[in-house]
Amino acid sequence: MTKSDALGPSVWVASDGRAGHSAQALAIARALGEMSRWVKIAHVNGKGHKSDVIELTPGGLQKFLPTNMWWSPLSALPADQKQLFQPPWPTLWIGAGGRVAPYSSLIRELSDGATFSMHIMNPHRPLAEYDLVVIPEHDGVTGDNVLQIVGAPAYFAPEIIEDTELAFADLAEERGFKVAVILGGDSKSHKMTEAACERLEAQLLRATQTQNARLRIVCSRRTPTHARVRFRALAEKTGSHFWESPADGPNPYLAYLLLSDAAIVTEDSTSMLSETAYFGLPIHIARLEGKSGKFSHFHKSLIDRGIARWLDDKLDHWTYQPLREIDRVADAIIAKLMERYPPPSFERPTEAREGDQDRR
């Protein structure tokens, strides 16, 4: 864990270790680092900055209870994680995930309110315990300190985009209708069953045969083994790209989003759908097994905005304004920090200006 003083506010990013949660918290931290934003808060004298993500893994009986019933969040942590909660406290805390919610509240309490605590997703605790809560609108949670967004915050730094385009330049040269296929997997609400995979396989095969689709298939950590085997075989059969692990080379996920004409994304991941929408790719949502009212609301929101359509027998291409809710989130944090830490005034006192005029 790298710890240092910071030019500008110090930041701690915390998650429960789930890739999607870490990605959302990091996205916000990186968006705040854009020069156009950072210059507005560079005067803040931050202490104790941590450059690595803090992964919190509470155990014991408390983790089996709703987080609003945890009697001592600090005692639920392993000793090495417990030691992280000591001064100097950060200027800004960015927490993500249900089991991190108690700690997003705790850091505010331990610092006597000095740390600006923001939490991503519904904390299922009193909202007054946080300075800012960023919650997807499909959760239906409102409050004075709640910022509702469509989907999940996604961000990709310009330099990362440029490096990726150079590293995967060969993908841009391919002919045909280039389609990124982003595979999720099993979750609390959805299952990537054999039947769902068989249906998706048939749709993908039809697209290669009737629309000259050039598939770029990428798996996530949650993609089950049977799906990996099935879609690797499909890729070999159709001459498509396929990636499931570093054994297949560098992860091309971002390159597929940057250098494709359209995307097919399974319905189970808010993060994957939001990251695809960040680049303005036409999204065809692939159905899995299972259902969730919140996800249904999110899917409808994307469809109503012209961002997505359900995958059927034909792939289409359309345009829309890229979905970049990260800008609203980052700008809201900047505004709050500027309220706490007004930038210094560089205007000279009135007396000094009048004296200059007298000397003229």
N, C-alpha and C positions, 0 to 999 in steps of 0.2 A: 504494500500500500504506500503510494507516494504521497507525502504530506509536506506542504510548504505554505508560505505566505503567498498571496496572489496580487497581481496587478488587476485591480478591480475586485468585485465581490468574490469571496471564496465559496465554493460549491461542493456539496456532498450529494452524490447520486446513489440511491439505494433501491434494490429490487429483491424479490424472493428467488432470484436465479432463473426464472422462466425467461426464455429468449425473447418472447414478445414483450414482456414487461420491461426488461432491461433495455430493449431497443427504443421503447417509447420514452423512457426517462432520459436516455442518452441523446435522443433526438432533440429534446427540449434544451438540454445543456449545450449541445453543439449549435443549435440555432441562436442561442444567446451569445455565442462566441463570434457571430458574424460582426465584422468591423462596424457596420452601420448601426448596430445595436450596442456593441460593447463600448464604443466611445461615449455613449450616454451615461454609462455607469462606471467608467474606468477610474473615476475619482474615489470610489468606495475602497476603503482600506480593509480588504479581506484578510482573515487569518485562518490558518489550519486547513488550507485547500487540500482536497484529496482527488487525485487525478484518475483513480481507478474506481470502478463500480463497487459499492458495498453490497455484498450478498448476505442477506439475513435469513437464517434458517432456524426459527424458533422450534423448540421441541417440548416434550412433556405433555401434561394434560391440557394446557391452555390452547394448544394448536387445534384441539378437537372441538373447541367452543367458539361461538360467534365472537368476533374480536371485541365487541363492546362489553364482553363479560370477562375479558382478561384482567386478572387482579394485579399482575406484576409483569408487564411485557419484558422488562430487562432480565428478570430471573429465568425467562424461557429461553434465553440465548446461550449458546456455548460460550465458554470463558473468553476465547479470543475475540468474539464478536461483541461481547459485553464491554470489553475494554475500549472499544471504538467510541463509546459514548462518554467522552470527557472533553473539557475545553483544551484548546481554543475552539469555540463553536463556529460553525460556518455562517456566512451571510445568508446563504440560500440552501435549503434542503429540497431535493426533488425525489419523492418516493413513488413507487409504482407497485401495485399488487395488493390483494386483500390482506395478506399476513404482514405486510409492511405498514399498513395503516396505523397500528398502534404506535409504531416508532416515528412515523411522520408527526404524530401528536406529541409523543414523548420529547422529541428534540426541541420542540417549541417550549415545553414546560421546563426542561432542564436548563435551557438558555435564558430563562426568564423573559421569553418573548423576543430576544435579540435575533434569533434565527427566523427568517421568513420561511415558513413551512408550506410547501405545496404538495398535493397528493394527486396522483393520476388514478382515475376510476373511483367508483363508489366505495368509500371507506367503511360503510355500514357502522359508523360511529357518529356522534353528534358533529355536525358540520362546523360548529363554532370552535372546535379544537384545532382548526387549520386556518391558515391565512388565505389560501386559494385551493380550490378543488376543481380539477379538470375532469369532466365526466362526459362520456358519449351521450348525445341527446336521446338515443334509444333507451337509456336507463330511466329516463323520465324524472330525474332528480333536479330540483331547483333550489336556489338559495342566494342570499346576498353575496356570498363569496364563492359561488359556483359559476364556472364557465363551461357552458355546454358546447360540444364540438361534434361534427359529423365524423364518426369513426375514431381512429386512433391518430395521435400526432406522429407524423413521419417527416424525416429530414435527411437530405443527402448534401454534404458540403460540395461546393463547386469544384474544389481541387480533387475530391474523390471521384466525382463524375468524369472529370477530364482524364484522370489516370486510368479509369476503367475503360473509357472509350478508346484510349490508346492501346491498352493491353488486349482488348478483344476486337480490334479493328476489323478482323476477318469476318465477324458476324455481320457487319454493315454491308459487306460486299455480296452477301448471298442474294440470289434472285428468288422470286416467288413471294408469297404472302407470309411474312415472318410472324410466327405466333408463339408467344411465351406461354408455357403451361406450368402454372404454379400449384404444386400439390401440397395440401395440408395433410390432415390425418384424423385420427380419433381424438375427440374432446369430450367434455361433459355433455354437450348437447348433440353432437354429430358423430357418426361412425363411418369410416371409409370401408364399407363392407365389400365382399367379393362382387355382389350384385351391382353396387354403385360403380365399382371399377370396371366391370364388364360394360356397363352402359357408357361410361366415359371413353373407354377404349374404342368402342364402335363409333362414337362421334368423332374422335380424333382421326381414326382410320378413314372415315368418310371425307373429312376435310382434306386429307392428303391426296385422296383420289379424285375429288371433284373440284377442289379449289386451289390445287397446287400449294397447299399450306406447308410451310417449312417449320416443323415443330422444334421448340427448345424446351425440354422438360426438365424441371428441377424439383427435387424432393425437399421436404422439411424434416426436422428432427422427429416429428410425430407421424410421418408417413409409415404405415405398417409394412412389414417385410413382403407380404403377398402382393402389395401394390408396387413396391420397388421392382420385384421380379417381373411382374406383368408389363409395366411400362418401359422397363429396360428392353424387354423382348420386342415391344412395339417399336421402340426407337431403332433397334437393329433392323427390323423388318422394313421400316420406312425410310431409313437413312437419316433419322432425326438426331438432334443433340440430346444427350441425357446426362444428368449429374445427380449423384446421391451422396457422395462423400469425397474427401480429399483424394481418395484413390483415383477419382476421375479427373483430377487436376484442380486448378484454382476454382473457387466457387463463382459461377457465372451469373448468379441471381440478379445482381444489379445490372450487369451487361444485358441480360435478356430484357429487363424493363426499359433500358435506354435504347436498345437497337432492334426492337420489334415493332410490328405494325398493329398488333392487337394482342390481347391476353385472355387466357382462360384461367380462372382462379377458383379453387374449391370454396364452398360457401362457409367453411368453418372458422375462418381466421379474419378477425377485424383488422389486424395489423397488415396481413398480406394484401387484402383488398385496398386498404388505405394507402399502402406504399405504391401499389400499381396506379391508383388514382392520382398520386403525387405527380406522375409523369404524363398524365392526360391520355393514357392508353385506353382504347375501348375495351371494356371489361365484359367478358362473357362468364357469368357465374355458373359453375358446375355444381349440380346437386349431389349431396351425399344422403345418407340415411339419418333420420332424426329431425328434430324441430326445436326451435326456441323462439319465443315471442320477441325477445330483444333482438335476436339476429334477423328475424323477419322484418322488424321495424327498420333495422339498419339497411337491409337489402332494398327495401322499398324506398328508403331515402336516397340511395344511390341511383336507383332506377328513375325516380321522379326527377332527379337532377340531370338526367341524361348521361350519367357516368357509366351505368351498367345495364345489361340485359341478361335474362336467363339464357343459358346455352341451349340451343336447339339443333336442328339439322343443318344450319347454315351459319357460317361466320360472317360478320359484317364489319364495316369500318365506319366510324363516325368521329366527330371531334367535340370537345367540350373544354371549358376552362379547367386546368389542372386543379385538383383539390389539395389546397395547402393550408390546412387548419393550424399548422404549426406556427404560422405567422401571427395569428390571433393570440395564440398561447404565449409566445415569446414576447410579443408587444405588451400583453397584459402584465407580465412579470416585470418588464422594464419600467412600465408606468408605476407599478406598486413600489419598486425599489427607489425610483426617483422621488416618490412621495416621502419615503423614509430618509433618503439621503439626497437632499436637494443639491444639485450641482453648484459649485462655487461660482460666484459672480466675478467676472473679469472687468466690470465697468468701474472706472475710477470714481472716487467720491466727488460730489458736486463741487466742494471747495477747491479741489485740485483742478478741475476743469475751468472754474472761474478764474483761478490764478493764472492759468495758461493764457486765457483771453486778455488779462490785464497786461501780461508781458508783451503781448503783440501790440 
